Amino acid sequence: MQSDTIKYTVSEGVATIVMNRPDRYNAFVDEMNFALADAFKAAKKDPEVRVIVFTGEGEKAFCSGQDVKAVKDEVGQRNLGDSVRKKYNPIVKAMRSTPKPIICRLNGVAAGAGCSLALASDIIIASENASLIEVFVNIGLVLDSGSSFFLPRIVGTHKAFEMCTLGSKVSAAEAKELGIVYKVVPAEDLDATVKELSDHYAKAPTKAIGLIKKMINQSFQSDLEEMLECEANYQEIAGHSQDHKEGVTAFHEKRKPKFEGK
């Protein structure tokens, strides 16, 4: 994870992961791909981390996807399937497998794989200047990095088809209307709003939230009977957690619970 292409910090239960190539709109090069996957794996393993904030450096871009300039001499020669499998899929898998909530701080444009990774986050807070665009079709490519999975589930098949085949930009305001984004705030309020939410999750019942995330992921491949059994199993696990005991105790003592994420 030693790389100038990302920044990784941990403070008060919050891991902040920043894509750090602002001069190239935080576009991906190989080093950043591997460093980003490592950062999410590190946050997953760190017992001090209870929530992850994911963003891009600067005010213009969250991430503009693959740095096309960096691979312009390889067009038509490299195997894009292998590239997706080795460089992008590990990031998405690391994001979805971590039980810790991932807040996307959408500070600017999210295009291509950048859009996919925003969608792979658990909740998005966007600057009013931010936007999302499934830009793949504009260079004759198809969706990757999880967009074909996440987008139709969020906005429906017709809207997903429109966004992906027209390559049209979706503003932060429209993204909120579509249910992609949780909140849209002025750029100057973005940090404070993200901090308010990350502080909430850093003090929340982390174990229960992790189980909820797993349940939501599992629901995409399960029928009702399977999910009813899943709920029963996970409720049994949650019922033995320290946070559940603390929550019930605090309720009876008429005070705010002090969750430790265990």
C-alpha positions as CSV (number, residue, x, y, z in Angstrom):
1,M,0.0,0.0,0.0
2,Q,3.1,2.2,-0.2
3,S,2.0,4.4,-3.1
4,D,1.7,8.1,-4.0
5,T,-1.5,7.3,-5.9
6,I,-3.6,6.9,-2.8
7,K,-3.8,8.3,0.7
8,Y,-4.7,6.1,3.6
9,T,-5.4,7.3,7.2
10,V,-7.2,6.0,10.3
11,S,-8.5,8.3,13.0
12,E,-11.2,7.7,15.7
13,G,-12.6,4.6,14.0
14,V,-12.7,6.1,10.5
15,A,-10.4,4.9,7.7
16,T,-10.2,7.5,4.9
17,I,-9.1,6.2,1.5
18,V,-8.3,8.9,-1.1
19,M,-7.5,8.4,-4.7
20,N,-4.6,10.8,-5.3
21,R,-4.0,11.7,-8.9
22,P,-5.8,15.0,-9.1
23,D,-3.8,16.2,-12.1
24,R,-5.3,13.3,-14.1
25,Y,-8.8,13.5,-12.5
26,N,-7.8,10.6,-10.2
27,A,-7.8,8.2,-13.2
28,F,-6.5,4.7,-12.7
29,V,-3.0,3.4,-13.5
30,D,-1.9,0.0,-12.4
31,E,-0.2,1.2,-9.2
32,M,-3.4,2.9,-8.0
33,N,-5.5,-0.2,-8.8
34,F,-3.4,-2.5,-6.6
35,A,-2.9,0.1,-3.9
36,L,-6.6,0.7,-3.7
37,A,-7.5,-3.0,-3.3
38,D,-4.8,-3.2,-0.6
39,A,-6.2,-0.2,1.2
40,F,-9.7,-1.8,1.4
41,K,-8.3,-5.1,2.6
42,A,-6.3,-3.2,5.3
43,A,-9.3,-1.4,6.5
44,K,-11.3,-4.6,6.6
45,K,-8.6,-6.3,8.8
46,D,-8.0,-3.4,11.2
47,P,-10.1,-3.8,14.4
48,E,-9.9,-0.1,15.0
49,V,-11.7,0.7,11.8
50,R,-15.5,0.9,12.1
51,V,-16.3,2.9,8.9
52,I,-14.6,3.8,5.7
53,V,-14.7,7.1,3.8
54,F,-13.8,6.7,0.1
55,T,-13.1,9.8,-2.0
56,G,-10.9,11.5,-4.6
57,E,-8.4,14.2,-4.2
58,G,-9.3,17.7,-5.4
59,E,-12.6,19.3,-6.2
60,K,-13.1,18.3,-9.9
61,A,-13.1,14.5,-9.8
62,F,-13.9,11.5,-7.7
63,C,-12.4,9.2,-10.3
64,S,-12.5,9.4,-14.1
65,G,-11.9,5.7,-14.6
66,Q,-9.0,4.2,-16.5
67,D,-6.3,6.7,-17.5
68,V,-6.7,6.3,-21.3
69,K,-3.6,8.4,-21.9
70,A,-1.5,5.9,-20.0
71,V,-2.6,3.0,-22.2
72,K,-3.1,4.7,-25.6
73,D,-0.3,2.7,-27.2
74,E,-1.9,-0.6,-26.1
75,V,-5.3,-0.1,-27.7
76,G,-6.4,-3.2,-29.5
77,Q,-3.4,-5.2,-28.2
78,R,-4.0,-5.8,-24.5
79,N,-6.5,-8.2,-23.1
80,L,-9.1,-6.0,-21.4
81,G,-10.8,-9.0,-19.8
82,D,-7.6,-9.9,-18.0
83,S,-7.1,-6.2,-17.0
84,V,-10.6,-6.1,-15.5
85,R,-10.1,-9.4,-13.6
86,K,-6.7,-8.5,-12.2
87,K,-7.0,-4.7,-11.6
88,Y,-10.6,-3.8,-11.0
89,N,-12.5,-6.8,-9.8
90,P,-10.3,-7.2,-6.7
91,I,-11.2,-3.7,-5.6
92,V,-15.0,-4.3,-6.0
93,K,-14.7,-7.6,-4.2
94,A,-12.8,-6.1,-1.3
95,M,-15.4,-3.3,-1.0
96,R,-18.4,-5.6,-0.9
97,S,-16.7,-8.2,1.3
98,T,-15.8,-5.8,4.1
99,P,-18.4,-5.8,6.8
100,K,-17.7,-2.1,7.5
101,P,-19.9,0.6,5.9
102,I,-18.3,2.5,3.0
103,I,-19.3,6.1,2.6
104,C,-18.5,7.5,-0.8
105,R,-17.6,11.2,-0.6
106,L,-18.6,12.1,-4.1
107,N,-16.6,15.3,-4.6
108,G,-16.7,15.5,-8.4
109,V,-17.2,13.5,-11.6
110,A,-17.3,9.8,-11.3
111,A,-16.9,8.2,-14.8
112,G,-16.4,4.7,-16.0
113,A,-14.8,2.5,-13.4
114,G,-15.0,5.5,-11.1
115,C,-18.8,5.5,-11.4
116,S,-18.8,1.7,-10.8
117,L,-16.8,2.1,-7.5
118,A,-19.1,4.9,-6.3
119,L,-22.0,2.5,-6.9
120,A,-20.1,-0.3,-5.1
121,S,-20.0,1.9,-1.9
122,D,-22.8,1.5,0.7
123,I,-23.9,5.1,0.8
124,I,-23.1,8.2,-1.2
125,I,-22.9,11.8,-0.1
126,A,-22.4,14.1,-3.1
127,S,-21.3,17.7,-3.7
128,E,-23.9,19.5,-5.8
129,N,-21.1,19.9,-8.4
130,A,-20.6,16.1,-8.6
131,S,-21.9,13.9,-11.4
132,L,-21.9,10.3,-12.6
133,I,-21.4,9.0,-16.1
134,E,-21.3,5.4,-17.5
135,V,-18.8,6.5,-20.2
136,F,-17.8,3.1,-21.4
137,V,-20.0,3.2,-24.6
138,N,-18.4,6.4,-25.7
139,I,-15.2,4.6,-26.4
140,G,-16.9,1.4,-27.7
141,L,-16.7,-0.6,-24.5
142,V,-19.1,-2.3,-22.1
143,L,-19.7,-1.9,-18.4
144,D,-17.2,-3.2,-15.9
145,S,-16.1,-3.0,-12.3
146,G,-19.6,-4.0,-11.1
147,S,-21.8,-1.4,-12.9
148,S,-23.9,-4.1,-14.7
149,F,-24.7,-5.5,-11.3
150,F,-25.3,-2.5,-9.1
151,L,-26.9,0.1,-11.5
152,P,-30.0,-1.9,-12.6
153,R,-30.7,-2.9,-9.0
154,I,-30.6,0.8,-8.0
155,V,-32.4,2.5,-10.9
156,G,-34.2,-0.3,-12.8
157,T,-33.4,-1.8,-16.2
158,H,-34.8,0.9,-18.4
159,K,-32.9,3.7,-16.7
160,A,-29.8,1.7,-16.6
161,F,-30.0,0.9,-20.3
162,E,-30.5,4.6,-21.0
163,M,-27.5,5.7,-18.9
164,C,-25.2,3.0,-20.2
165,T,-26.1,3.1,-23.9
166,L,-26.3,6.9,-24.2
167,G,-23.4,7.6,-22.0
168,S,-25.3,10.6,-20.6
169,K,-24.1,12.5,-17.5
170,V,-26.3,12.3,-14.4
171,S,-26.1,15.3,-12.1
172,A,-25.9,14.9,-8.3
173,A,-29.5,16.2,-8.0
174,E,-30.8,13.6,-10.5
175,A,-28.8,10.9,-8.9
176,K,-30.5,11.7,-5.6
177,E,-34.0,11.5,-7.3
178,L,-33.0,8.1,-8.7
179,G,-32.0,6.8,-5.3
180,I,-28.3,6.5,-6.2
181,V,-27.2,9.3,-3.8
182,Y,-28.2,9.7,-0.1
183,K,-27.6,13.4,0.2
184,V,-26.5,16.3,-2.0
185,V,-24.9,19.3,-0.4
186,P,-23.0,22.4,-1.4
187,A,-19.3,21.7,-2.0
188,E,-18.4,23.7,1.1
189,D,-20.6,21.5,3.3
190,L,-19.4,18.2,1.9
191,D,-16.7,17.5,4.5
192,A,-18.9,18.4,7.5
193,T,-21.8,16.3,6.2
194,V,-19.5,13.3,5.5
195,K,-18.0,13.7,9.0
196,E,-21.4,13.7,10.6
197,L,-22.3,10.4,9.0
198,S,-18.9,8.8,9.6
199,D,-19.0,9.8,13.2
200,H,-22.4,8.2,13.4
201,Y,-21.2,4.9,12.0
202,A,-18.0,5.0,14.1
203,K,-20.2,4.8,17.2
204,A,-22.8,2.5,15.8
205,P,-23.3,-1.3,16.4
206,T,-20.6,-2.3,13.8
207,K,-21.3,-6.0,14.0
208,A,-25.0,-5.6,13.3
209,I,-24.2,-3.3,10.4
210,G,-21.8,-5.8,8.9
211,L,-24.4,-8.5,9.1
212,I,-27.0,-6.3,7.5
213,K,-24.5,-5.6,4.6
214,K,-24.0,-9.3,4.1
215,M,-27.7,-9.9,4.1
216,I,-28.3,-7.3,1.5
217,N,-25.6,-8.7,-0.7
218,Q,-27.0,-12.3,-0.3
219,S,-30.5,-11.2,-1.1
220,F,-29.6,-10.6,-4.7
221,Q,-29.0,-14.4,-5.2
222,S,-31.6,-15.7,-2.8
223,D,-35.4,-16.4,-2.7
224,L,-37.7,-15.5,0.2
225,E,-37.3,-18.8,1.9
226,E,-33.5,-18.5,1.9
227,M,-33.6,-15.0,3.2
228,L,-36.0,-15.8,6.0
229,E,-33.5,-18.5,7.1
230,C,-30.6,-16.0,6.6
231,E,-32.4,-13.5,8.8
232,A,-32.9,-16.1,11.6
233,N,-29.2,-17.1,11.5
234,Y,-27.8,-13.6,11.5
235,Q,-30.3,-12.5,14.2
236,E,-29.0,-15.4,16.4
237,I,-25.4,-14.0,15.9
238,A,-26.5,-10.4,16.6
239,G,-28.4,-11.5,19.6
240,H,-25.2,-12.8,21.3
241,S,-23.2,-9.6,20.5
242,Q,-22.0,-7.1,23.2
243,D,-23.7,-4.3,21.3
244,H,-27.1,-6.0,21.6
245,K,-26.7,-6.4,25.3
246,E,-25.6,-2.7,25.6
247,G,-28.5,-1.6,23.4
248,V,-31.1,-3.3,25.6
249,T,-29.4,-2.2,28.8
250,A,-29.3,1.4,27.6
251,F,-33.0,1.2,26.6
252,H,-34.0,0.1,30.1
253,E,-31.7,2.7,31.7
254,K,-33.1,5.4,29.4
255,R,-29.8,6.5,28.1
256,K,-27.9,6.6,24.8
257,P,-26.1,3.3,24.1
258,K,-22.3,3.2,23.9
259,F,-21.7,0.7,21.2
260,E,-18.2,-0.8,20.8
261,G,-18.7,-2.6,17.6
262,K,-18.5,-6.1,19.1
